[in-house]
Amino acid sequence: MTDRTSERTSGGVAMNERNETEEQPVSQRFTGTVANAASEFKRTTSAAASAVASTARTSGPAGAVRATGGDAHRRARLSLSRIDPWSVMKMAFLLSIALSVVMIVAVFVIWSVLGAAGVWDSINQAVQDVVGDSSAGWNVQDYLGLARIMGFTMVVSVVNIVLMTAVATLAAFLYNMAAALLGGVEVELTEN
């Protein structure tokens, strides 16, 4: 390879300029580029972290860091001043759907276990013993059958989804109004 060296004069001083990229193999150029990018990323993330740490409201004078008894733990005292009602509504909706699925599966499993254990037959036999022969055609599963119980569970689940979502969203609005008056809930965070 040829060494491309050019002499330039800048303000009366001769300067040598070499094209080093042509002398280095591709792998060395790539490694150097990656190393430069990694060091630049490390520098920018540390600068961003220090900027975030400096803007956090902490207890003490002008965002000072407090040390507790020889440990170098930083503490920040923050207040929860606003909760986004839209995000609360989405989370409450998803959690209430999950709770409804759990309730439907639990009712089905309990119903199946009770049927396998012979509880319904025992109830039918007890009613026939108490009432006598006049209740020979009576069956508890005619009134509390699996289809009726699962249908009732589905209706309760839908009502539960609507109510939980509405109550959680209303609670977020109420918290925001109370936090505007009183300043919100204060939380103290400690860095490990």
Summary of the structure (lengths in Angstrom):
residues: 192
radius of gyration: 36.1
end to end distance: 55.3
largest distance: 124.5
contacts: 417
relative contact order: 0.12
helix: 64%
strand: 14%
